Amino acid sequence: MSAELAFYLITWAAIVVLFLGLVATMREVRMLRAIVMRNPDGFAAAEPDVVLGGAFADGAERPIVAAVDSGCPLCRVVVEELASRAPQAVVLTHESPSVWGGVGLEIISDREAWRAISHLSPPVLMHVDGGGAVRKMTLPVRVEELDGWIEKKGTLGVVDAQRDS
């Protein structure tokens, strides 16, 4: 066998191995995407370790708390949707309540609570228990993702994923 033929055989063998590796990687990505699409909680494997405290530690459970910023266009749309579909939702912001005035929702301006989630990109939807601890959290990227937080009956609450399946 000549050196040139050996070079071509090794090159083609390397190309085939790389192609098979790419196919295996794409298969894993497709399987991971299918798992994530089936799971309504997305990537969450455990409850978030966030405590808002302050105004949220008053003993009242809040099924929907939307942390929003006025500079975020999706935040404005989310607040409008919540105002029309879940009027008992709460808006958490670091800004003056007058910025969000007129939306028809309870507005809590609490900088300490905002600092607990300020590393996340708004809007942030949370289920907060009576002690101010966040029990469920999501960062919606589309308005349609609100359907998982507002029951179809028009009542307020987090939809139980096991009940819907």
C-alpha positions as CSV (number, residue, x, y, z in Angstrom):
1,M,0.0,0.0,0.0
2,S,1.3,3.4,-0.9
3,A,1.7,6.2,1.5
4,E,-0.8,8.3,-0.5
5,L,-3.5,5.5,-0.3
6,A,-2.9,5.1,3.4
7,F,-3.3,8.8,4.0
8,Y,-6.6,8.8,2.1
9,L,-7.9,5.8,4.0
10,I,-7.0,7.4,7.4
11,T,-8.5,10.7,6.4
12,W,-11.8,9.1,5.3
13,A,-11.9,6.9,8.5
14,A,-11.5,10.1,10.6
15,I,-14.3,11.8,8.6
16,V,-16.6,8.9,9.2
17,V,-15.8,8.8,13.0
18,L,-16.4,12.5,13.3
19,F,-19.7,12.2,11.4
20,L,-20.8,9.4,13.7
21,G,-19.9,11.5,16.7
22,L,-21.9,14.4,15.3
23,V,-24.9,12.1,14.7
24,A,-24.7,10.8,18.3
25,T,-24.5,14.4,19.7
26,M,-27.5,15.5,17.6
27,R,-29.5,12.5,18.8
28,E,-28.8,13.4,22.4
29,V,-29.8,17.0,21.8
30,R,-33.0,15.9,20.2
31,M,-33.8,13.6,23.2
32,L,-33.0,16.3,25.7
33,R,-35.3,18.7,23.8
34,A,-38.1,16.2,23.9
35,I,-37.6,15.7,27.7
36,V,-37.7,19.5,28.3
37,M,-40.8,20.0,26.1
38,R,-42.6,17.3,28.1
39,N,-41.7,18.8,31.4
40,P,-43.8,21.9,32.1
41,D,-41.3,23.1,34.7
42,G,-38.5,23.2,32.2
43,F,-35.1,22.6,33.6
44,A,-36.1,22.9,37.3
45,A,-35.2,19.8,39.2
46,A,-35.8,21.3,42.7
47,E,-37.6,24.2,44.2
48,P,-35.8,27.6,43.8
49,D,-33.8,28.6,46.8
50,V,-35.1,32.2,46.9
51,V,-36.7,34.0,49.9
52,L,-38.3,37.4,49.1
53,G,-39.1,38.1,52.7
54,G,-40.2,41.6,53.7
55,A,-43.7,42.4,52.3
56,F,-44.1,38.8,51.2
57,A,-43.6,37.2,54.7
58,D,-47.1,38.2,55.9
59,G,-48.6,34.8,56.0
60,A,-50.6,35.2,52.7
61,E,-49.8,32.8,49.9
62,R,-49.5,34.4,46.5
63,P,-50.0,32.1,43.6
64,I,-48.7,34.6,41.0
65,V,-46.1,37.2,41.6
66,A,-44.7,38.8,38.5
67,A,-41.3,40.5,38.9
68,V,-41.2,43.1,36.2
69,D,-39.2,46.1,35.0
70,S,-40.7,49.0,33.0
71,G,-37.9,48.9,30.5
72,C,-38.9,45.4,29.4
73,P,-41.5,45.2,26.6
74,L,-42.5,41.6,27.5
75,C,-43.0,42.7,31.1
76,R,-45.6,45.2,30.1
77,V,-47.4,42.6,28.0
78,V,-47.3,40.1,30.9
79,V,-48.7,42.7,33.3
80,E,-51.5,43.5,30.9
81,E,-52.4,39.8,30.5
82,L,-52.3,39.2,34.2
83,A,-54.5,42.3,34.8
84,S,-57.1,40.9,32.4
85,R,-56.9,37.2,33.3
86,A,-55.7,37.1,36.9
87,P,-56.6,40.3,38.7
88,Q,-55.4,38.9,42.1
89,A,-51.8,38.6,40.8
90,V,-49.1,40.7,42.4
91,V,-46.5,42.9,40.7
92,L,-43.1,43.1,42.2
93,T,-40.8,45.9,41.1
94,H,-37.9,47.9,42.2
95,E,-39.4,51.1,40.7
96,S,-41.9,53.5,42.1
97,P,-45.4,52.0,42.2
98,S,-46.6,55.0,40.1
99,V,-44.7,53.6,37.1
100,W,-47.1,50.6,37.1
101,G,-50.1,52.6,38.4
102,G,-53.4,52.0,36.6
103,V,-52.8,48.3,35.8
104,G,-55.4,47.1,38.3
105,L,-53.0,44.7,40.2
106,E,-51.4,44.9,43.6
107,I,-48.0,46.6,43.2
108,I,-45.2,45.9,45.7
109,S,-42.1,48.1,45.3
110,D,-39.5,46.3,47.5
111,R,-35.9,46.7,46.7
112,E,-34.8,43.9,49.1
113,A,-37.1,41.4,47.5
114,W,-36.0,42.6,44.1
115,R,-32.3,42.0,45.0
116,A,-33.2,38.3,45.7
117,I,-34.1,37.9,42.0
118,S,-32.2,40.8,40.3
119,H,-29.8,38.4,38.7
120,L,-32.6,37.0,36.6
121,S,-33.9,38.5,33.4
122,P,-37.5,39.9,33.9
123,P,-40.3,39.0,33.7
124,V,-40.1,36.4,36.4
125,L,-43.2,34.5,37.5
126,M,-43.2,33.1,41.0
127,H,-45.4,31.2,43.3
128,V,-44.7,32.6,46.8
129,D,-45.7,31.0,50.1
130,G,-46.8,32.8,53.2
131,G,-43.3,33.0,54.5
132,G,-42.0,34.8,51.4
133,A,-40.2,31.7,50.0
134,V,-40.5,31.1,46.3
135,R,-41.9,27.6,45.6
136,K,-42.1,27.7,41.9
137,M,-40.5,30.0,39.4
138,T,-40.3,30.5,35.6
139,L,-38.9,33.1,33.2
140,P,-41.4,33.3,30.4
141,V,-40.2,34.3,26.9
142,R,-43.7,34.3,25.3
143,V,-47.1,35.4,26.6
144,E,-48.4,31.9,25.9
145,E,-46.4,30.6,28.8
146,L,-48.8,32.3,31.2
147,D,-51.4,29.6,30.4
148,G,-49.4,27.3,32.7
149,W,-49.8,29.8,35.6
150,I,-53.4,30.7,35.1
151,E,-56.0,28.0,35.1
152,K,-58.3,27.6,32.2
153,K,-61.3,28.2,34.4
154,G,-60.4,31.8,34.9
155,T,-59.4,31.3,38.5
156,L,-56.0,32.2,39.9
157,G,-53.5,29.4,40.6
158,V,-50.6,27.3,39.5
159,V,-51.7,24.5,37.2
160,D,-50.8,21.1,38.6
161,A,-48.9,19.4,35.7
162,Q,-49.8,15.9,36.9
163,R,-53.5,16.7,36.9
164,D,-53.4,18.1,33.3
165,S,-51.7,15.0,31.8
